């Protein structure tokens, strides 16, 4: 059976440098307001969906 990729994490946006690491692009913001602005803009630019997964972390995910 052939499997296909259905979701891809395009970026991580956070205010906490201890919450994210790895190969996905990570955007570190100074505060909640900046983090929400980055999430909104990257969601549109990357044609993905912003998912808030904590007080200090958003993921931008592409759903296929």
Buried (B, 14 or more C-beta within 10 A) or exposed (E): EEEEEEEEBBBBBBBEEEBBEEEEEBBBBEEEEBBBEBBEBBBEEBEBEBEEEEEBBBBBBBEE
